[in-house]
Amino acid sequence: MARTSGQDTRDKLIRAAEEVFAAQGPDGAQLRDVVRLAGQSNPSAVQYHFGSRAGLLDAVMAGRQARTERVVAPLLEALCADCGVRELLTALVTAEASLLADDRGRRCLRISSGLSHETGLRTGRLHPALDGTAYGRLIGRIGDRLEALPEPVRLERLDLALTLIGAALADRARQGLDGTEPLTGQELFLADLVGTTTAFLHAPAPHGA
């Protein structure tokens, strides 16, 4: 009988959740499918180890964030103090795109693309999972470069920019998982994503904003 205790079981459940959540969506995923894929016989294994679906999703996203953080931290450190939006976005997109290197990362991109509203940007306060991280500081520096925009426009636009980046990378991830040939090579795709998002963020504020 498969055990439902220990770090090994937690890791199996997290990896299974990545696969099931990516295929079925975080809200529509069946936990019994996660338990079965993880090779567990106890149907309450998720509740035992994570407390709930939300707890399992938090664990999945924590692992995803940790992998991104390892890439973005040195990139942020290397940036000059007065670099512009394009350079900052290049670092952010490069870190996010590092997850395209394997199926596990691709699945996490698929999952997180639907959770961009969880950043907390629209409230002016980052989600606790991002607050204090290199990723959070990078987002903050991008926001600082947009100080000419009225605050409501700036916060909403930055949140939408992250949503755009997440959606574009999630679609690229889907193509990788499905074996679909993309229209453009990786280098061109990422350069265009940075350029498009930079232009979006630099668009003038609407009249009367």
C-alpha positions in Angstrom: 0.0 0.0 0.0 1.3 3.4 -0.9 2.2 5.6 2.0 0.6 9.0 2.5 3.2 10.6 4.7 6.7 12.1 4.3 8.3 14.6 1.9 8.5 12.0 -0.9 4.7 11.8 -0.9 4.3 15.5 -0.8 6.6 15.9 -3.8 4.7 13.2 -5.7 1.4 15.0 -5.0 2.8 18.4 -6.1 4.2 16.9 -9.4 0.9 15.2 -10.0 -1.0 18.4 -9.3 1.1 20.3 -11.8 0.1 17.9 -14.5 -3.6 17.7 -13.6 -4.0 21.4 -12.9 -2.3 22.3 -16.2 -4.6 20.0 -18.1 -7.9 20.6 -16.3 -7.4 24.1 -14.8 -6.9 24.9 -11.1 -10.6 25.2 -10.5 -11.8 22.3 -12.6 -9.1 19.8 -11.6 -10.3 16.7 -9.8 -8.3 16.0 -6.7 -9.0 12.3 -7.1 -7.0 12.4 -10.4 -4.1 14.1 -8.5 -4.2 11.4 -5.9 -4.3 8.6 -8.4 -1.6 10.0 -10.6 0.6 10.4 -7.5 0.1 6.7 -6.8 -1.6 7.2 -3.5 -4.3 4.8 -2.2 -5.7 7.2 0.4 -8.3 9.5 -1.2 -7.7 12.1 1.5 -4.0 12.4 0.8 -4.3 16.0 -0.4 -6.2 17.0 2.7 -3.7 15.2 4.9 -0.6 16.9 3.4 -1.9 20.3 2.2 -5.2 20.8 4.0 -7.2 21.7 0.9 -7.1 22.2 -2.8 -6.0 25.8 -2.1 -3.1 24.5 0.0 -2.0 22.2 -2.8 -2.1 25.0 -5.3 -0.1 27.3 -3.0 2.5 24.5 -2.8 2.6 24.2 -6.6 3.0 28.0 -7.0 5.6 28.2 -4.3 7.8 25.8 -6.2 7.2 27.6 -9.4 8.1 30.9 -7.8 11.2 29.5 -6.3 12.5 28.3 -9.7 11.8 31.8 -11.2 13.4 33.5 -8.3 16.7 31.7 -8.8 16.8 33.1 -12.3 15.5 36.6 -11.7 17.6 37.4 -8.6 21.0 37.6 -10.4 19.4 39.3 -13.4 18.0 42.1 -11.2 21.4 42.4 -9.4 23.1 43.0 -12.7 20.8 45.8 -13.9 22.0 49.3 -13.5 20.1 51.6 -11.2 18.7 53.8 -13.9 17.8 51.2 -16.5 14.5 51.6 -18.4 11.3 49.7 -18.7 12.6 47.6 -21.7 15.6 46.4 -19.7 13.5 45.6 -16.7 11.0 43.7 -18.8 13.7 41.8 -20.5 14.9 40.5 -17.1 11.3 39.6 -16.1 10.5 37.9 -19.4 13.8 36.0 -19.4 13.2 34.7 -15.9 9.6 33.6 -16.7 10.6 32.1 -20.0 13.2 29.9 -18.2 10.3 27.7 -17.2 9.8 26.8 -20.9 12.9 24.6 -20.7 11.0 21.5 -19.5 7.5 20.1 -19.2 7.3 20.8 -15.5 8.0 24.4 -16.0 5.6 24.6 -19.0 2.8 23.1 -16.8 3.4 25.7 -14.1 3.2 28.5 -16.7 -0.2 27.1 -17.8 -1.4 27.1 -14.3 -0.2 30.5 -13.2 -1.5 32.3 -16.3 -5.0 32.2 -14.8 -3.8 33.5 -11.5 -2.3 36.9 -12.5 -4.9 38.8 -10.5 -3.3 37.3 -7.4 -0.3 39.7 -7.7 -2.2 42.2 -5.6 -1.0 45.0 -7.9 -4.4 46.6 -8.3 -4.6 47.1 -4.5 -1.1 48.7 -4.4 0.1 45.9 -2.2 1.9 42.9 -3.6 0.7 39.4 -2.7 2.6 38.1 0.4 4.2 35.4 -1.8 5.8 38.1 -3.9 6.5 40.8 -1.3 10.2 40.9 -0.5 11.3 38.7 -3.4 13.6 39.7 -6.3 10.6 39.2 -8.6 8.5 41.6 -6.5 11.3 44.2 -6.4 11.6 43.9 -10.2 7.9 44.6 -10.6 8.2 47.6 -8.3 11.1 49.1 -10.3 9.0 48.8 -13.5 6.2 50.6 -11.7 8.6 53.3 -10.6 9.4 54.0 -14.3 5.7 54.7 -15.0 5.3 57.4 -12.4 4.1 59.9 -15.0 0.9 57.9 -15.3 -2.0 58.5 -12.8 -1.7 55.9 -10.1 -4.9 54.0 -11.0 -3.9 53.8 -14.6 -0.4 52.8 -13.7 -1.4 50.0 -11.3 -4.0 48.6 -13.7 -1.7 48.8 -16.7 1.1 47.1 -15.0 -1.2 44.3 -13.8 -2.5 43.9 -17.4 1.1 43.8 -18.7 1.9 40.9 -16.4 -1.3 39.2 -17.5 -0.3 39.6 -21.1 3.2 38.2 -20.5 1.7 35.3 -18.5 -0.9 34.5 -21.3 1.8 34.6 -24.0 4.1 32.3 -22.2 1.3 30.0 -21.2 0.4 29.7 -24.9 4.0 29.0 -25.8 4.1 26.4 -23.0 0.9 24.8 -24.4 2.5 24.5 -27.8 5.5 22.8 -26.2 3.4 20.3 -24.3 1.2 19.6 -27.4 4.2 19.3 -29.7 2.8 22.1 -31.9 5.3 24.0 -34.1 5.3 27.7 -33.1 5.1 30.4 -35.7 8.3 32.1 -34.5 11.6 31.0 -32.9 12.1 31.4 -29.2 14.5 34.4 -29.5 12.1 36.3 -31.8 9.1 35.4 -29.7 10.7 36.7 -26.5 12.0 39.9 -28.1 8.6 40.7 -29.6 6.9 40.0 -26.2 9.3 42.5 -24.5 8.8 45.1 -27.3 5.0 44.8 -27.3 4.7 45.0 -23.5 7.1 47.9 -23.4 5.0 49.8 -26.0 1.9 49.0 -24.0 3.3 50.3 -20.8 4.6 53.5 -22.4 1.3 54.4 -24.2 0.1 57.9 -23.1 -2.6 58.1 -20.5 -6.1 58.6 -21.9 -7.3 62.2 -22.1 -8.8 63.2 -18.8 -7.2 60.4 -16.8 
